[in-house]
Amino acid sequence: MSALSDAIDHDLRLAILQLLAGEVGFQANVRVLHTAVVGLRFRVSRDKVVTEVAWLREQRLVEVDALPQDVSVVKATVRGREVAQGLVAVPGVSQPEA
């Protein structure tokens, strides 16, 4: 991967966490997350969002519940919300700008 690609991935992960942190219950489904990150000018596929959600899950920043009809609900953990606020730094996730 290039440095630019890595930076975009780090920013996308932060954006996902910040979007979840701003939602009631700190959760959203993958379709909504994809629409939201595209609205933030990330040019990514839904598969890319699923990949980054899986990465965030491995880091214990989100939890994922699979529902019927291939719907996944993603919920930010306490640690994920702390990362979104800039209270905790995690390699691979951008820090929010002050």
MARPA-70667 format. One record per residue: residue number from 1; x, z negated, y of N, C-alpha, C, CB in turn. Coordinates in steps of 0.001 Angstrom, whole numbers, plus 500000, padded with zeros to 6 digits. Atoms other than C-alpha are relative to their C-alpha. Glycine has a CB too. Layout:
REM residues N
<rec num="NUM" n_u="X" n_w="Z" n_v="Y" ca_u="X" ca_w="Z" ca_v="Y" c_u="X" c_w="Z" c_v="Y" cb_u="X" cb_w="Z" cb_v="Y"/>
...
This chain:
REM residues 98
<rec num="1" n_u="500836" n_w="500000" n_v="498807" ca_u="500000" ca_w="500000" ca_v="500000" c_u="500870" c_w="500000" c_v="501243" cb_u="499055" cb_w="498789" cb_v="500006"/>
<rec num="2" n_u="499274" n_w="499984" n_v="498739" ca_u="501071" ca_w="500603" ca_v="503550" c_u="499669" c_w="498748" c_v="500811" cb_u="499665" cb_w="501272" cb_v="500804"/>
<rec num="3" n_u="500229" n_w="501157" n_v="499123" ca_u="501348" ca_w="497962" ca_v="506225" c_u="498652" c_w="500131" c_v="500712" cb_u="501145" cb_w="499866" cb_v="501040"/>
<rec num="4" n_u="501289" n_w="499797" n_v="499326" ca_u="498350" ca_w="499519" ca_v="507997" c_u="498842" c_w="499713" c_v="499055" cb_u="499894" cb_w="501435" cb_v="500540"/>
<rec num="5" n_u="501057" n_w="500252" n_v="500989" ca_u="496225" ca_w="499468" ca_v="504838" c_u="499852" c_w="498508" c_v="499728" cb_u="500301" cb_w="500746" cb_v="498687"/>
<rec num="6" n_u="500049" n_w="501454" n_v="500208" ca_u="497166" ca_w="495816" ca_v="504230" c_u="499328" c_w="499302" c_v="501178" cb_u="501419" cb_w="499436" cb_v="499794"/>
<rec num="7" n_u="500582" n_w="500630" n_v="498810" ca_u="496255" ca_w="494895" ca_v="507819" c_u="498487" c_w="500213" c_v="500047" cb_u="500652" cb_w="500560" cb_v="501279"/>
<rec num="8" n_u="501438" n_w="499716" n_v="500011" ca_u="492864" ca_w="496588" ca_v="507478" c_u="499304" c_w="499127" c_v="498956" cb_u="499738" cb_w="501504" cb_v="499712"/>
<rec num="9" n_u="500583" n_w="500856" n_v="501041" ca_u="492192" ca_w="494736" ca_v="504202" c_u="499895" c_w="498555" c_v="500477" cb_u="500841" cb_w="500069" cb_v="498712"/>
<rec num="10" n_u="499995" n_w="501381" n_v="499497" ca_u="493132" ca_w="491414" ca_v="505828" c_u="498899" c_w="499806" c_v="501034" cb_u="501374" cb_w="499645" cb_v="500612"/>
<rec num="11" n_u="501053" n_w="500078" n_v="498976" ca_u="490824" ca_w="492122" ca_v="508780" c_u="498609" c_w="500090" c_v="499371" cb_u="500180" cb_w="501123" cb_v="501040"/>
<rec num="12" n_u="501290" n_w="499855" n_v="500674" ca_u="487991" ca_w="493220" ca_v="506468" c_u="499608" c_w="498695" c_v="499310" cb_u="500049" cb_w="501153" cb_v="498977"/>
<rec num="13" n_u="500284" n_w="501276" n_v="500655" ca_u="488261" ca_w="489986" ca_v="504485" c_u="499557" c_w="498943" c_v="501016" cb_u="501237" cb_w="499509" cb_v="499232"/>
<rec num="14" n_u="500401" n_w="500941" n_v="498949" ca_u="488096" ca_w="487940" ca_v="507681" c_u="498600" c_w="500339" c_v="500503" cb_u="501013" cb_w="500023" cb_v="501172"/>
<rec num="15" n_u="501323" n_w="499592" n_v="499511" ca_u="485105" ca_w="489956" ca_v="508891" c_u="498904" c_w="499580" c_v="499025" cb_u="499954" cb_w="501522" cb_v="500219"/>
<rec num="16" n_u="500996" n_w="500407" n_v="501001" ca_u="483243" ca_w="489314" ca_v="505621" c_u="499749" c_w="498499" c_v="500091" cb_u="500468" cb_w="500379" cb_v="498570"/>
<rec num="17" n_u="500163" n_w="501454" n_v="499905" ca_u="483907" ca_w="485581" ca_v="505886" c_u="499272" c_w="499592" c_v="501276" cb_u="501360" cb_w="499313" cb_v="499942"/>
<rec num="18" n_u="500661" n_w="500339" n_v="498736" ca_u="482847" ca_w="485468" ca_v="509533" c_u="498524" c_w="500387" c_v="499973" cb_u="500701" cb_w="500696" cb_v="501172"/>
<rec num="19" n_u="501408" n_w="499611" n_v="500117" ca_u="479650" ca_w="487375" ca_v="508794" c_u="499229" c_w="498989" c_v="499162" cb_u="499876" cb_w="501403" cb_v="499383"/>
<rec num="20" n_u="500669" n_w="500989" n_v="500853" ca_u="478780" ca_w="484974" ca_v="505982" c_u="499857" c_w="498662" c_v="500715" cb_u="500774" cb_w="499812" cb_v="498690"/>
<rec num="21" n_u="500031" n_w="501290" n_v="499296" ca_u="479633" ca_w="481939" ca_v="508125" c_u="498897" c_w="499970" c_v="501050" cb_u="501356" cb_w="499718" cb_v="500661"/>
<rec num="22" n_u="501033" n_w="499935" n_v="498977" ca_u="477112" ca_w="483135" ca_v="510697" c_u="498588" c_w="500140" c_v="499467" cb_u="500280" cb_w="501124" cb_v="500900"/>
<rec num="23" n_u="501317" n_w="499812" n_v="500605" ca_u="474240" ca_w="483581" ca_v="508258" c_u="499384" c_w="498662" c_v="499579" cb_u="500103" cb_w="500935" cb_v="498790"/>
<rec num="24" n_u="500711" n_w="501170" n_v="500501" ca_u="471588" ca_w="481022" ca_v="507340" c_u="500363" c_w="499839" c_v="498521" cb_u="498439" cb_w="500140" cb_v="500202"/>
<rec num="25" n_u="499592" n_w="500242" n_v="501376" ca_u="472793" ca_w="479443" ca_v="504103" c_u="501365" c_w="500567" c_v="499673" cb_u="498992" cb_w="500572" cb_v="499067"/>
<rec num="26" n_u="498652" n_w="499447" n_v="500156" ca_u="476170" ca_w="481154" ca_v="504612" c_u="500059" c_w="501063" c_v="498910" cb_u="500989" cb_w="498889" cb_v="499684"/>
<rec num="27" n_u="500048" n_w="499026" n_v="501077" ca_u="475108" ca_w="483970" ca_v="502289" c_u="499331" c_w="501298" c_v="500425" cb_u="499278" cb_w="499420" cb_v="498814"/>
<rec num="28" n_u="500616" n_w="498687" n_v="499806" ca_u="474160" ca_w="487639" ca_v="502172" c_u="500258" c_w="500809" c_v="498735" cb_u="500571" cb_w="500734" cb_v="501282"/>
<rec num="29" n_u="499719" n_w="499153" n_v="501152" ca_u="473894" ca_w="490329" ca_v="499549" c_u="501017" c_w="501076" c_v="500387" cb_u="498696" cb_w="500645" cb_v="499462"/>
<rec num="30" n_u="498926" n_w="499037" n_v="499766" ca_u="476563" ca_w="493011" ca_v="499172" c_u="499526" c_w="501171" c_v="500854" cb_u="500546" cb_w="500513" cb_v="498674"/>
<rec num="31" n_u="500512" n_w="498871" n_v="499200" ca_u="474343" ca_w="495754" ca_v="500628" c_u="499977" c_w="499644" c_v="501481" cb_u="498581" cb_w="500401" cb_v="499534"/>
<rec num="32" n_u="500043" n_w="500454" n_v="498608" ca_u="473810" ca_w="493751" ca_v="503807" c_u="501412" c_w="499849" c_v="500561" cb_u="499240" cb_w="498664" cb_v="500109"/>
<rec num="33" n_u="498611" n_w="500132" n_v="499549" ca_u="477516" ca_w="492906" ca_v="504020" c_u="500609" c_w="501367" c_v="500296" cb_u="500842" cb_w="499264" cb_v="498943"/>
<rec num="34" n_u="499465" n_w="498657" n_v="499767" ca_u="478413" ca_w="496582" ca_v="503675" c_u="499469" c_w="500582" c_v="501301" cb_u="499651" cb_w="500925" cb_v="498832"/>
<rec num="35" n_u="500598" n_w="499493" n_v="498755" ca_u="475988" ca_w="497575" ca_v="506421" c_u="500609" c_w="499308" c_v="501212" cb_u="498470" cb_w="499796" cb_v="499991"/>
<rec num="36" n_u="499455" n_w="500765" n_v="498878" ca_u="477353" ca_w="494819" ca_v="508660" c_u="501445" c_w="500386" c_v="500298" cb_u="499912" cb_w="498507" cb_v="499710"/>
<rec num="37" n_u="498599" n_w="499657" n_v="499719" ca_u="481030" ca_w="495712" ca_v="508216" c_u="500122" c_w="501435" c_v="500514" cb_u="500862" cb_w="499819" cb_v="498734"/>
<rec num="38" n_u="500012" n_w="498643" n_v="499441" ca_u="480267" ca_w="499389" ca_v="508819" c_u="499602" c_w="499939" c_v="501475" cb_u="499022" cb_w="500923" cb_v="499204"/>
<rec num="39" n_u="500391" n_w="500190" n_v="498603" ca_u="478546" ca_w="498257" ca_v="512017" c_u="501127" c_w="499445" c_v="500865" cb_u="498813" cb_w="499078" cb_v="500074"/>
<rec num="40" n_u="498820" n_w="500505" n_v="499283" ca_u="481822" ca_w="496550" ca_v="512959" c_u="501110" c_w="501048" c_v="500064" cb_u="500525" cb_w="498728" cb_v="499325"/>
<rec num="41" n_u="499100" n_w="498848" n_v="499941" ca_u="483515" ca_w="499982" ca_v="512659" c_u="501038" c_w="500058" c_v="498883" cb_u="500703" cb_w="500003" cb_v="501304"/>
<rec num="42" n_u="499164" n_w="499823" n_v="501181" ca_u="485147" ca_w="499497" ca_v="509263" c_u="499441" c_w="501203" c_v="499248" cb_u="500026" cb_w="498700" cb_v="499092"/>
<rec num="43" n_u="500436" n_w="498821" n_v="500759" ca_u="484985" ca_w="502832" ca_v="507437" c_u="500329" c_w="499757" c_v="498537" cb_u="500687" cb_w="501316" cb_v="500524"/>
<rec num="44" n_u="499764" n_w="500383" n_v="501395" ca_u="484660" ca_w="501506" ca_v="503903" c_u="498750" c_w="500266" c_v="499172" cb_u="500409" cb_w="498510" cb_v="499897"/>
<rec num="45" n_u="501106" n_w="499808" n_v="500933" ca_u="482528" ca_w="502169" ca_v="500863" c_u="499458" c_w="498642" c_v="499556" cb_u="500452" cb_w="500835" cb_v="498775"/>
<rec num="46" n_u="500556" n_w="501228" n_v="500559" ca_u="480278" ca_w="499624" ca_v="499238" c_u="500917" c_w="499476" c_v="498892" cb_u="498565" cb_w="500244" cb_v="499454"/>
<rec num="47" n_u="499055" n_w="500422" n_v="501038" ca_u="482750" ca_w="499585" ca_v="496323" c_u="501174" c_w="499231" c_v="500596" cb_u="500514" cb_w="501217" cb_v="499222"/>
<rec num="48" n_u="498898" n_w="500712" n_v="499340" ca_u="485486" ca_w="498517" ca_v="498748" c_u="499562" c_w="498589" c_v="500367" cb_u="500472" cb_w="500763" cb_v="501265"/>
<rec num="49" n_u="500511" n_w="501332" n_v="499663" ca_u="483326" ca_w="495624" ca_v="499940" c_u="499924" c_w="499151" c_v="498732" cb_u="498600" cb_w="500094" cb_v="500682"/>
<rec num="50" n_u="500070" n_w="500722" n_v="501272" ca_u="482716" ca_w="494632" ca_v="496304" c_u="501403" c_w="499561" c_v="499563" cb_u="499343" cb_w="500884" cb_v="498904"/>
<rec num="51" n_u="498609" n_w="500330" n_v="500356" ca_u="486488" ca_w="494736" ca_v="495672" c_u="500519" c_w="498842" c_v="500832" cb_u="500909" cb_w="501222" cb_v="500186"/>
<rec num="52" n_u="499514" n_w="501070" n_v="499123" ca_u="487230" ca_w="492531" ca_v="498685" c_u="499253" c_w="498691" c_v="499746" cb_u="499852" cb_w="500410" cb_v="501472"/>
<rec num="53" n_u="500754" n_w="501203" n_v="500363" ca_u="484455" ca_w="490110" ca_v="497735" c_u="500608" c_w="499384" c_v="498729" cb_u="498483" cb_w="500337" cb_v="499785"/>
<rec num="54" n_u="499364" n_w="500503" n_v="501220" ca_u="486074" ca_w="489833" ca_v="494289" c_u="501319" c_w="499303" c_v="500328" cb_u="500239" cb_w="501150" cb_v="499001"/>
<rec num="55" n_u="498739" n_w="500621" n_v="499580" ca_u="489416" ca_w="489090" ca_v="495957" c_u="499727" c_w="498647" c_v="500656" cb_u="500771" cb_w="500927" cb_v="500978"/>
<rec num="56" n_u="500363" n_w="501259" n_v="499331" ca_u="487793" ca_w="486427" ca_v="498156" c_u="499524" c_w="498960" c_v="498979" cb_u="498895" cb_w="500249" cb_v="501062"/>
<rec num="57" n_u="500455" n_w="500917" n_v="501059" ca_u="486186" ca_w="484936" ca_v="495054" c_u="501193" c_w="499415" c_v="499248" cb_u="499056" cb_w="500730" cb_v="499012"/>
<rec num="58" n_u="498793" n_w="500485" n_v="500684" ca_u="489564" ca_w="484698" ca_v="493323" c_u="500719" c_w="498924" c_v="500816" cb_u="500956" cb_w="501166" cb_v="499724"/>
<rec num="59" n_u="499363" n_w="500977" n_v="499113" ca_u="490817" ca_w="482740" ca_v="496338" c_u="499104" c_w="498785" c_v="500245" cb_u="500357" cb_w="500655" cb_v="501332"/>
<rec num="60" n_u="500996" n_w="501070" n_v="499853" ca_u="487751" ca_w="480453" ca_v="496119" c_u="499471" c_w="499882" c_v="501437" cb_u="500605" cb_w="498667" cb_v="499568"/>
<rec num="61" n_u="500535" n_w="499972" n_v="498638" ca_u="486587" ca_w="481516" ca_v="499574" c_u="498516" c_w="500364" c_v="500007" cb_u="500786" cb_w="500994" cb_v="500859"/>
<rec num="62" n_u="501419" n_w="499680" n_v="500162" ca_u="483223" ca_w="482801" ca_v="498330" c_u="499597" c_w="499742" c_v="498561" cb_u="499705" cb_w="501474" cb_v="500398"/>
<rec num="63" n_u="500610" n_w="500047" n_v="501331" ca_u="480907" ca_w="482351" ca_v="495371" c_u="499073" c_w="501196" c_v="499899" cb_u="499224" cb_w="498643" cb_v="499748"/>
<rec num="64" n_u="500835" n_w="498813" n_v="500191" ca_u="478997" ca_w="485276" ca_v="493882" c_u="498989" c_w="499711" c_v="498903" cb_u="500864" cb_w="501252" cb_v="499645"/>
<rec num="65" n_u="501078" n_w="500119" n_v="500975" ca_u="475639" ca_w="485117" ca_v="492122" c_u="499432" c_w="501392" c_v="499751" cb_u="498887" cb_w="499016" cb_v="500495"/>
<rec num="66" n_u="500575" n_w="498711" n_v="500370" ca_u="474521" ca_w="488222" ca_v="490241" c_u="498519" c_w="499816" c_v="499723" cb_u="500722" cb_w="500605" cb_v="498764"/>
<rec num="67" n_u="501448" n_w="500030" n_v="500187" ca_u="470789" ca_w="488844" ca_v="490393" c_u="499571" c_w="501270" c_v="499271" cb_u="499258" cb_w="499864" cb_v="501366"/>
<rec num="68" n_u="500471" n_w="498776" n_v="500660" ca_u="468643" ca_w="491408" ca_v="488559" c_u="500150" c_w="501231" c_v="500907" cb_u="498531" cb_w="499839" cb_v="499579"/>
<rec num="69" n_u="499928" n_w="498703" n_v="499316" ca_u="468890" ca_w="495078" ca_v="489526" c_u="501295" c_w="500169" c_v="500784" cb_u="498815" cb_w="500162" cb_v="500935"/>
<rec num="70" n_u="498668" n_w="499816" n_v="499415" ca_u="472620" ca_w="494946" ca_v="490344" c_u="500132" c_w="499498" c_v="501427" cb_u="500361" cb_w="501440" cb_v="499965"/>
<rec num="71" n_u="499878" n_w="500614" n_v="498672" ca_u="472193" ca_w="492743" ca_v="493416" c_u="500905" c_w="498787" c_v="499858" cb_u="498590" cb_w="499596" cb_v="500594"/>
<rec num="72" n_u="499106" n_w="501160" n_v="499985" ca_u="474999" ca_w="490298" ca_v="494136" c_u="499855" c_w="499290" c_v="501336" cb_u="501484" cb_w="500422" cb_v="499755"/>
<rec num="73" n_u="500080" n_w="500819" n_v="498798" ca_u="474570" ca_w="487465" ca_v="496608" c_u="501334" c_w="499280" c_v="500144" cb_u="498798" cb_w="498982" cb_v="499936"/>
<rec num="74" n_u="498695" n_w="500577" n_v="499714" ca_u="477791" ca_w="486283" ca_v="498215" c_u="499797" c_w="498831" c_v="500955" cb_u="500977" cb_w="501065" cb_v="500603"/>
<rec num="75" n_u="500128" n_w="501193" n_v="499169" ca_u="478064" ca_w="482782" ca_v="499680" c_u="501389" c_w="499474" c_v="500339" cb_u="499157" cb_w="498910" cb_v="499283"/>
<rec num="76" n_u="498724" n_w="500564" n_v="499561" ca_u="480962" ca_w="481445" ca_v="501730" c_u="500092" c_w="498544" c_v="499572" cb_u="500161" cb_w="500124" cb_v="501532"/>
<rec num="77" n_u="499753" n_w="501397" n_v="500335" ca_u="482438" ca_w="478222" ca_v="500394" c_u="500398" c_w="499254" c_v="501275" cb_u="501108" cb_w="499871" cb_v="498904"/>
<rec num="78" n_u="499547" n_w="500785" n_v="498843" ca_u="483406" ca_w="475382" ca_v="502725" c_u="501369" c_w="500508" c_v="500451" cb_u="500065" cb_w="498476" cb_v="499653"/>
<rec num="79" n_u="498662" n_w="499499" n_v="499665" ca_u="487003" ca_w="476611" ca_v="502544" c_u="499915" c_w="501385" c_v="500650" cb_u="500886" cb_w="500060" cb_v="498734"/>
<rec num="80" n_u="500186" n_w="498671" n_v="499410" ca_u="485862" ca_w="480171" ca_v="503290" c_u="499527" c_w="499921" c_v="501439" cb_u="499009" cb_w="500804" cb_v="499181"/>
<rec num="81" n_u="500480" n_w="500178" n_v="498623" ca_u="484019" ca_w="478980" ca_v="506383" c_u="501116" c_w="499458" c_v="500889" cb_u="498782" cb_w="499047" cb_v="500034"/>
<rec num="82" n_u="498869" n_w="500515" n_v="499222" ca_u="487123" ca_w="477072" ca_v="507493" c_u="500995" c_w="501117" c_v="500322" cb_u="500708" cb_w="498865" cb_v="499233"/>
<rec num="83" n_u="499139" n_w="498839" n_v="499742" ca_u="489168" ca_w="480262" ca_v="507134" c_u="499379" c_w="500867" c_v="501091" cb_u="500217" cb_w="500833" cb_v="498701"/>
<rec num="84" n_u="500698" n_w="499183" n_v="498997" ca_u="486546" ca_w="482162" ca_v="509162" c_u="500142" c_w="499423" c_v="501399" cb_u="498523" cb_w="500125" cb_v="499645"/>
<rec num="85" n_u="499866" n_w="500674" n_v="498704" ca_u="486910" ca_w="479590" ca_v="511955" c_u="501448" c_w="499861" c_v="500453" cb_u="499366" cb_w="498634" cb_v="499932"/>
<rec num="86" n_u="498592" n_w="500141" n_v="499655" ca_u="490700" ca_w="479653" ca_v="511867" c_u="500559" c_w="498616" c_v="499773" cb_u="500200" cb_w="500369" cb_v="501409"/>
<rec num="87" n_u="499546" n_w="501359" n_v="500274" ca_u="490978" ca_w="476065" ca_v="510638" c_u="500973" c_w="499949" c_v="498825" cb_u="498809" cb_w="499099" cb_v="499722"/>
<rec num="88" n_u="499147" n_w="499908" n_v="501174" ca_u="492723" ca_w="477099" ca_v="507410" c_u="500552" c_w="501419" c_v="499942" cb_u="499218" cb_w="499634" cb_v="498688"/>
<rec num="89" n_u="499383" n_w="498671" n_v="500149" ca_u="495183" ca_w="479973" ca_v="506906" c_u="500161" c_w="500309" c_v="498517" cb_u="501386" cb_w="500069" cb_v="500730"/>
<rec num="90" n_u="499845" n_w="499533" n_v="501363" ca_u="495146" ca_w="481965" ca_v="503675" c_u="500728" c_w="501338" c_v="500050" cb_u="498619" cb_w="500124" cb_v="499276"/>
<rec num="91" n_u="499318" n_w="498699" n_v="500043" ca_u="497693" ca_w="484718" ca_v="503006" c_u="499053" c_w="501078" c_v="499459" cb_u="501282" cb_w="499917" cb_v="499122"/>
<rec num="92" n_u="500880" n_w="498925" n_v="500400" ca_u="495806" ca_w="487996" ca_v="502751" c_u="498728" c_w="500073" c_v="500826" cb_u="499654" cb_w="499852" cb_v="498566"/>
<rec num="93" n_u="501158" n_w="500011" n_v="499094" ca_u="493171" ca_w="487078" ca_v="505355" c_u="500532" c_w="499831" c_v="501416" cb_u="498974" cb_w="498849" cb_v="499632"/>
<rec num="94" n_u="499577" n_w="500109" n_v="498594" ca_u="493708" ca_w="487683" ca_v="509058" c_u="499524" c_w="498692" c_v="500598" cb_u="499463" cb_w="501181" cb_v="500827"/>
<rec num="95" n_u="500429" n_w="501162" n_v="499204" ca_u="493536" ca_w="484738" ca_v="511428" c_u="499107" c_w="500519" c_v="501126" cb_u="501240" cb_w="499192" cb_v="500578"/>
<rec num="96" n_u="500834" n_w="499581" n_v="498879" ca_u="490730" ca_w="484960" ca_v="513984" c_u="500780" c_w="499905" c_v="501306" cb_u="498724" cb_w="499147" cb_v="500074"/>
<rec num="97" n_u="499358" n_w="500054" n_v="498678" ca_u="491838" ca_w="485706" ca_v="517524" c_u="499402" c_w="498869" c_v="500804" cb_u="499842" cb_w="501342" cb_v="500759"/>
<rec num="98" n_u="500453" n_w="501135" n_v="499180" ca_u="491635" ca_w="482782" ca_v="519882" c_u="499224" c_w="500446" c_v="501204" cb_u="501173" cb_w="499166" cb_v="500447"/>
